[in-house]
Amino acid sequence: MARPRQFDERTVMAAARRQFNETGFHGTSVDDLSRATGLSKGSLYGAFGDKEALFQRVFEEYCAAAEEGVAALVPGPEDEALDRIRGWLASPEAVTERLGCLLAKGTAELAWENEAVAARSLAAFESLFDSCRRLVEQAQSAGHVDPDADAAEIAGLIVAMHRGLEALAKAGVAPATLNSIATAAVDNIALDSAREKGRAPSLG
């Protein structure tokens, strides 16, 4: 009879995710994972398999959460769709850490050599494209984006902007600068009325 696990799986997965995010897949040893999670090597292997299997599980959960986060923006009033896009691109004023995105890191490090990572990252980005396309179509229906514009192309620009802003944030660019860039990006796809609506009121 198998012994019940004496650890909280979610806590262990979070610790493993942080370790992989900090040091990458190749830069992370099983000893590193053991120290980060508080589990012995035997317990790690018994619960999750080898290092690659644990990374694949961490990467899958991270990608799924990223997909769900953007998909959750789609339901809502059409006339607020552009505001939801603005919110997704916005950076928090208080940045407590600069670990960056595991989806971006895992893709850059492993997609060229690991077919499973390449396929999962592509699926994640395609999901982000689709959710953003649906948001753009809502904004078009609300009269906030040119109805003749290609919604899929604009969605691609939005996702690329989000990825770029994350990279800049990791480099230490100030949140105010990042938000100014994001505002300019959305303003460039918005019609004049929506552009004015999305701007902060003047203090002068």
C-alpha positions in Angstrom: 0.0 0.0 0.0 1.4 3.4 -1.0 2.2 5.8 1.7 0.3 9.1 1.6 2.4 12.1 0.6 3.6 14.2 3.5 3.9 17.5 1.6 1.6 20.1 0.0 1.9 19.6 -3.8 1.0 23.1 -4.7 3.7 24.5 -2.4 6.2 22.2 -3.9 5.2 23.1 -7.4 5.4 26.8 -6.7 8.9 26.3 -5.2 10.0 24.3 -8.3 8.6 26.9 -10.6 10.5 29.7 -8.9 13.7 27.7 -9.1 13.3 27.0 -12.8 12.4 30.6 -13.4 15.5 31.9 -11.5 18.1 29.5 -13.0 16.5 28.0 -16.1 16.1 24.4 -16.9 19.8 23.6 -17.7 21.0 25.8 -14.8 18.9 23.9 -12.3 20.1 20.7 -10.7 18.1 18.1 -8.8 20.0 19.2 -5.7 18.7 22.8 -6.4 15.2 21.5 -6.6 15.6 19.5 -3.5 16.8 22.5 -1.5 14.1 24.7 -3.0 11.2 22.3 -2.3 12.5 20.8 0.9 12.0 17.3 -0.5 14.7 14.6 -0.8 15.8 13.5 -4.3 14.0 10.2 -3.7 10.7 12.0 -2.9 11.0 14.3 -5.9 11.6 11.4 -8.2 8.9 9.4 -6.6 6.3 12.2 -6.9 7.2 13.9 -10.1 9.7 11.8 -12.1 13.0 13.2 -13.3 13.9 16.9 -13.7 12.5 17.1 -17.2 9.2 15.6 -16.2 8.9 18.1 -13.3 9.8 21.0 -15.6 7.2 19.9 -18.1 4.5 19.8 -15.4 5.6 23.2 -14.1 5.7 24.7 -17.6 2.2 23.2 -18.5 0.7 24.7 -15.4 2.3 28.1 -16.1 1.1 28.1 -19.7 -2.4 27.1 -18.7 -2.6 29.9 -16.1 -1.4 32.4 -18.7 -4.0 31.2 -21.2 -6.8 31.3 -18.6 -5.8 34.8 -17.4 -6.3 36.3 -20.8 -9.3 34.2 -21.7 -11.0 35.6 -18.5 -10.8 39.1 -20.0 -13.0 38.2 -22.9 -16.4 38.0 -21.2 -17.7 41.5 -20.5 -19.3 44.5 -22.1 -18.1 45.2 -25.6 -17.6 48.9 -24.9 -15.1 48.0 -22.2 -13.0 45.6 -24.2 -10.4 48.1 -25.1 -10.1 49.0 -21.4 -9.5 45.3 -20.6 -6.7 45.3 -23.2 -5.2 48.4 -21.6 -5.4 46.6 -18.2 -3.6 43.5 -19.5 -0.8 45.6 -20.8 -0.5 47.8 -17.7 2.4 47.3 -15.3 2.0 47.5 -11.5 3.5 50.6 -10.0 5.3 48.6 -7.3 7.6 46.0 -8.8 8.7 43.6 -6.1 10.7 41.2 -8.3 12.1 40.8 -11.8 11.9 37.1 -12.4 10.0 37.5 -15.7 7.8 35.1 -17.5 8.5 31.4 -17.5 6.7 30.9 -20.8 9.1 33.4 -22.4 12.1 31.9 -20.6 11.3 28.3 -21.3 10.6 29.0 -24.9 13.8 30.9 -25.4 15.9 28.2 -23.7 14.3 25.0 -24.8 12.0 25.3 -27.8 14.9 24.8 -30.2 15.8 21.5 -28.7 12.7 20.2 -27.0 9.6 19.4 -29.2 7.3 19.2 -26.2 8.2 22.7 -25.0 8.0 24.1 -28.5 4.6 22.6 -29.1 3.2 23.8 -25.7 4.6 27.3 -26.0 3.2 27.6 -29.5 -0.2 26.4 -28.2 -0.1 29.0 -25.4 0.7 31.9 -27.8 -2.0 30.8 -30.2 -4.5 30.9 -27.2 -3.3 34.4 -26.3 -3.7 35.4 -30.0 -7.3 34.1 -30.0 -8.4 35.7 -26.8 -6.9 39.1 -27.9 -8.6 38.7 -31.3 -11.9 38.3 -29.6 -11.3 41.4 -27.5 -10.4 43.4 -30.5 -13.5 42.2 -32.3 -15.6 43.4 -29.3 -13.9 46.8 -29.4 -14.6 46.9 -33.2 -18.3 46.2 -32.5 -18.3 48.9 -29.9 -16.9 51.4 -32.4 -13.6 51.8 -30.5 -11.4 50.2 -33.2 -11.6 50.5 -37.0 -14.1 47.8 -38.0 -12.3 47.3 -41.3 -9.0 46.5 -39.6 -7.8 42.9 -39.4 -8.6 41.8 -35.8 -6.1 38.9 -35.9 -3.2 41.2 -36.9 -4.0 43.7 -34.2 -4.2 40.8 -31.7 -0.8 39.7 -32.8 0.6 43.2 -32.2 -1.0 43.3 -28.7 0.6 39.9 -27.7 3.9 41.0 -29.1 3.7 44.3 -27.2 2.9 42.4 -24.0 5.9 40.1 -24.4 8.1 43.1 -25.2 6.9 45.0 -22.1 7.6 42.0 -19.9 11.2 41.9 -21.2 11.6 45.6 -20.6 10.2 45.2 -17.1 12.7 42.4 -16.4 15.5 44.8 -17.5 14.4 47.3 -14.9 12.5 49.8 -17.0 10.3 52.0 -14.7 6.6 51.1 -14.6 5.7 54.6 -15.6 7.7 54.3 -18.8 6.2 50.9 -19.5 2.7 52.2 -19.0 3.4 55.2 -21.3 4.5 52.7 -24.0 1.4 50.6 -23.4 -0.9 53.6 -23.6 0.7 54.7 -26.9 0.3 51.2 -28.3 -3.4 51.0 -27.5 -3.9 54.6 -28.7 -2.5 53.6 -32.0 -5.2 51.0 -32.6 -8.1 53.0 -31.0 -10.4 55.4 -32.8 -10.3 59.0 -31.6 -13.3 58.7 -29.2 -11.8 55.6 -27.5 -8.4 57.2 -27.4 -9.6 60.1 -25.4 -11.6 57.8 -23.1 -8.5 55.8 -22.2 -6.3 58.8 -21.3 -5.9 59.9 -17.8 -7.4 63.3 -17.0 -5.0 66.2 -17.1 -3.8 67.6 -13.8 -3.1 71.0 -15.3 
